């Protein structure tokens, strides 16, 4: 078992979330908003999609060293599961579901003569004897087999839920009397599991999203990039959140010289070009790694250290926006009647901040957290595009887009790497934004008062 820095922080974050969930499960002011979220079909559907992304990210965060190999390289549970995709490397570009390379080369025939044509792939469609006539029928047949097996796998959560309900109520329940939120969750789970199984089944015979310049499977790259997006979104938010909450509330409540210092701090920080600060920090990390090579014997360990520092610097430079919002909201809340009454009764300021101010700015914090998560996932693509993002050896949607910009200049155009990165990034960001809207509606005290 190998624990990287980002792995440890991810599981610490998961533990904190579980502890908070247990602590807050019986709190009335938390139960009401959670019930509103559970009653939203859009919120439940987006939450299920996010949980599937998180599950893949956690699988890719369990690292170990293969015992049968003597190298220092590290692999994850996701790598172990996707080993066939890792090993099925072609020579260069190939289109989705193709059986030949994307460009013509000189091919040596069986009789020793040469021909200018498209070479057959080593792995993609190798089971076909006559790809010209058998390709489409075989894809349709494999698609049907995958659909049948995918539907069977996708039905398992529904059957499990019905079995648990039968055990509790001693009778079978009809699907239409299942709560609407649970029906939505089961339906979305069914769609995701069925579609995922189809892609996995087809990927054992074809490269469903094609291959890149060095022949790696693009579907595998897109799946591996999920962890990078989640790490940047969650760990960066974890770093910036305490700074924004503490400084924003203190500046808005106490005002005076403390407010002036905090405003000066985030105004000065905003004056520094963020791209230059990130570039300087990444350069410092690279110099440190180069001077301590004995501590970074693995490519994954080196890339993980750069990813960790990127999260750190993004967290230290992105807390100012939320801090401004919390300061403005606290300035308004400190003039409310219940806060003024608490001050007149001699309630300690720390209790006022925790009991009155913090709960009433929680909706701003929650919506900002989810929206910042989305923006950070998109920011990684921009930073990698200008080569100051994650390590080039790290699988990320930004690196896929960065490589695709040169592929788009080819003739014919290599479009599938950019399309795969776009589809997966779009799904994650859209689910996060939809869930953010649901959370905002549920936790906003002004909406609850209506």
HELIX and SHEET records of a PDB file:
HELIX    1   1 UNK A    5  UNK A   24  1                                  20    
HELIX    2   2 UNK A   28  UNK A   38  1                                  11    
HELIX    3   3 UNK A   41  UNK A   59  1                                  19    
HELIX    4   4 UNK A   77  UNK A   81  1                                   5    
HELIX    5   5 UNK A   83  UNK A   87  1                                   5    
HELIX    6   6 UNK A  131  UNK A  169  1                                  39    
HELIX    7   7 UNK A  175  UNK A  177  5                                   3    
HELIX    8   8 UNK A  180  UNK A  203  1                                  24    
HELIX    9   9 UNK A  218  UNK A  254  1                                  37    
HELIX   10  10 UNK A  256  UNK A  271  1                                  16    
HELIX   11  11 UNK A  274  UNK A  291  1                                  18    
HELIX   12  12 UNK A  293  UNK A  295  5                                   3    
HELIX   13  13 UNK A  299  UNK A  317  1                                  19    
HELIX   14  14 UNK A  320  UNK A  333  1                                  14    
HELIX   15  15 UNK A  337  UNK A  344  1                                   8    
HELIX   16  16 UNK A  349  UNK A  352  1                                   4    
HELIX   17  17 UNK A  353  UNK A  357  3                                   5    
HELIX   18  18 UNK A  358  UNK A  385  1                                  28    
HELIX   19  19 UNK A  397  UNK A  407  1                                  11    
HELIX   20  20 UNK A  416  UNK A  443  1                                  28    
HELIX   21  21 UNK A  445  UNK A  449  1                                   5    
SHEET    1   A 2 UNK A  63  UNK A  64  0                                        
SHEET    2   A 2 UNK A  75  UNK A  76 -1                                        
SHEET    1   B 2 UNK A 105  UNK A 108  0                                        
SHEET    2   B 2 UNK A 114  UNK A 117 -1                                        
END                                                                             
